């Protein structure tokens, strides 16, 4: 299952708003910048998955596991910067 850009944008907005309302992050930057950064991170993760030597169908359980794993790695990497 391939998600459209609108759907990804909607999910990104929900994630950022949830993180802010749950006080897991503080909005030190304008919300729009947070949304762009979340989309950029997701794009990096998707490219990593698509660059694998084997094809992993989007929406499969393997894809979900890889997405979460690479997202965690990317978040840890970005915190060090």
SEZA-444596 format. One line per 3 residues: number of its first residue (from 1); for each residue x, y, z of N, C-alpha, C. Coordinates in nm, 2 decimals. Example, Ala and Ser with C-alpha at 12.3 -4.5 7.8 and 13.67 -1.06 7.14 Angstrom:
1> 1.32 -0.57 0.78 1.23 -0.45 0.78 1.32 -0.33 0.78 ~ 1.28 -0.22 0.71 1.37 -0.11 0.71 1.29 0.00 0.79
This chain:
1> 0.08 -0.12 0.00 0.00 0.00 0.00 0.09 0.12 0.00 ~ 0.07 0.21 -0.10 0.15 0.33 -0.11 0.06 0.45 -0.06 ~ 0.12 0.53 0.03 0.05 0.64 0.09 0.07 0.76 0.00
4> -0.03 0.84 -0.02 -0.02 0.96 -0.09 0.05 1.07 -0.01 ~ 0.10 1.18 -0.08 0.16 1.28 0.00 0.06 1.35 0.09 ~ -0.06 1.36 0.05 -0.16 1.42 0.14 -0.18 1.34 0.27
7> -0.19 1.21 0.25 -0.20 1.12 0.37 -0.08 1.13 0.46 ~ 0.04 1.13 0.40 0.16 1.14 0.48 0.16 1.27 0.56 ~ 0.12 1.38 0.49 0.12 1.51 0.56 0.02 1.51 0.67
10> -0.10 1.45 0.65 -0.20 1.44 0.76 -0.14 1.36 0.88 ~ -0.08 1.25 0.85 -0.03 1.16 0.96 0.08 1.24 1.03 ~ 0.17 1.31 0.96 0.28 1.39 1.02 0.22 1.50 1.11
13> 0.12 1.57 1.07 0.05 1.67 1.15 0.00 1.60 1.28 ~ -0.07 1.49 1.27 -0.12 1.42 1.38 -0.01 1.38 1.48 ~ 0.10 1.33 1.43 0.21 1.29 1.51 0.27 1.41 1.59
16> 0.30 1.52 1.52 0.36 1.64 1.58 0.26 1.70 1.69 ~ 0.13 1.71 1.65 0.04 1.76 1.75 0.02 1.67 1.87 ~ 0.03 1.54 1.85 0.02 1.45 1.96 0.14 1.46 2.05
19> 0.26 1.48 1.99 0.38 1.49 2.07 0.38 1.62 2.15 ~ 0.33 1.73 2.09 0.32 1.86 2.16 0.22 1.85 2.27 ~ 0.10 1.80 2.24 -0.01 1.80 2.34 0.02 1.70 2.46
22> 0.10 1.60 2.43 0.14 1.50 2.53 0.27 1.55 2.61 ~ 0.31 1.67 2.57 0.42 1.74 2.64 0.55 1.65 2.63 ~ 0.56 1.57 2.52 0.68 1.50 2.49 0.78 1.58 2.42
25> 0.74 1.69 2.35 0.83 1.78 2.29 0.77 1.92 2.32 ~ 0.86 2.02 2.32 0.82 2.16 2.33 0.83 2.22 2.20 ~ 0.73 2.30 2.16 0.74 2.36 2.03 0.83 2.48 2.03
28> 0.96 2.46 2.02 1.06 2.57 2.02 1.07 2.64 1.89 ~ 1.02 2.57 1.79 1.02 2.62 1.65 0.87 2.63 1.61 ~ 0.85 2.71 1.51 0.71 2.71 1.45 0.67 2.57 1.41
31> 0.54 2.54 1.43 0.49 2.41 1.40 0.51 2.37 1.25 ~ 0.50 2.46 1.16 0.53 2.42 1.02 0.67 2.37 1.00 ~ 0.76 2.42 1.07 0.90 2.37 1.06 0.91 2.23 1.12
34> 0.84 2.21 1.23 0.84 2.07 1.28 0.78 1.97 1.19 ~ 0.67 2.01 1.12 0.61 1.92 1.02 0.70 1.89 0.90 ~ 0.77 1.99 0.86 0.87 1.97 0.75 0.98 1.88 0.79
37> 1.03 1.89 0.91 1.14 1.81 0.96 1.09 1.66 0.98 ~ 0.96 1.65 1.02 0.91 1.51 1.04 0.89 1.45 0.90 ~ 0.85 1.52 0.80 0.84 1.46 0.67 0.97 1.43 0.61
40> 1.07 1.52 0.63 1.21 1.49 0.58 1.26 1.37 0.64 ~ 1.24 1.35 0.78 1.29 1.23 0.84 1.22 1.10 0.78 ~ 1.09 1.11 0.76 1.02 1.00 0.71 1.07 0.97 0.56
43> 1.10 1.07 0.49 1.16 1.05 0.35 1.29 0.98 0.35 ~ 1.38 1.01 0.45 1.51 0.95 0.47 1.49 0.80 0.50 ~ 1.39 0.77 0.59 1.37 0.63 0.63 1.31 0.55 0.51
46> 1.22 0.61 0.43 1.16 0.54 0.32 1.27 0.51 0.21 ~ 1.37 0.61 0.19 1.47 0.58 0.10 1.56 0.47 0.14 ~ 1.59 0.46 0.27 1.67 0.35 0.33 1.60 0.22 0.30
49> 1.47 0.21 0.32 1.40 0.09 0.30 1.40 0.05 0.15 ~ 1.38 0.15 0.06 1.37 0.12 -0.08 1.51 0.09 -0.14 ~ 1.62 0.13 -0.07 1.75 0.10 -0.12 1.80 -0.04 -0.08
52> 1.72 -0.12 -0.01 1.76 -0.25 0.03 1.77 -0.34 -0.10 ~ 1.85 -0.44 -0.09 1.87 -0.53 -0.21 1.74 -0.60 -0.24 ~ 1.66 -0.63 -0.15 1.53 -0.70 -0.17 1.42 -0.60 -0.17
55> 1.31 -0.64 -0.23 1.19 -0.55 -0.23 1.11 -0.58 -0.11 ~ 1.08 -0.48 -0.03 0.99 -0.49 0.09 0.86 -0.42 0.06 ~ 0.75 -0.49 0.05 0.62 -0.42 0.01 0.58 -0.32 0.12
58> 0.55 -0.20 0.08 0.50 -0.10 0.18 0.37 -0.14 0.24 ~ 0.36 -0.13 0.37 0.24 -0.17 0.44 0.25 -0.31 0.50 ~ 0.35 -0.39 0.46 0.37 -0.52 0.51 0.43 -0.51 0.66
61> 0.42 -0.62 0.73 0.47 -0.62 0.87 0.62 -0.60 0.87 ~ 0.69 -0.66 0.77 0.83 -0.64 0.76 0.87 -0.49 0.74 ~ 0.79 -0.43 0.65 0.81 -0.28 0.62 0.79 -0.20 0.74
64> 0.69 -0.23 0.82 0.66 -0.16 0.94 0.77 -0.17 1.04 ~ 0.82 -0.29 1.06 0.93 -0.32 1.15 1.06 -0.24 1.11 ~ 1.09 -0.24 0.98 1.20 -0.17 0.92 1.19 -0.02 0.94
67> 1.07 0.03 0.91 1.04 0.17 0.92 1.06 0.22 1.07 ~ 1.01 0.14 1.16 1.03 0.18 1.30 1.18 0.18 1.34 ~ 1.25 0.07 1.30 1.39 0.06 1.33 1.47 0.17 1.27
70> 1.45 0.20 1.14 1.52 0.31 1.08 1.48 0.45 1.14 ~ 1.36 0.46 1.17 1.31 0.59 1.23 1.38 0.61 1.37 ~ 1.39 0.51 1.45 1.46 0.52 1.58 1.61 0.55 1.55
73> 1.67 0.49 1.46 1.81 0.52 1.43 1.83 0.66 1.38 ~ 1.74 0.71 1.30 1.75 0.84 1.25 1.73 0.94 1.36 ~ 1.63 0.92 1.45 1.61 1.01 1.56 1.73 1.01 1.65
76> 1.79 0.90 1.68 1.91 0.90 1.76 2.03 0.97 1.70 ~ 2.04 0.95 1.57 2.14 1.02 1.49 2.12 1.18 1.50 ~ 2.00 1.22 1.48 1.97 1.36 1.48 1.99 1.43 1.62
79> 1.97 1.35 1.72 1.99 1.41 1.86 2.13 1.43 1.88 ~ 2.22 1.36 1.82 2.37 1.38 1.84 2.42 1.50 1.77 ~ 2.35 1.54 1.67 2.39 1.66 1.59 2.37 1.79 1.66
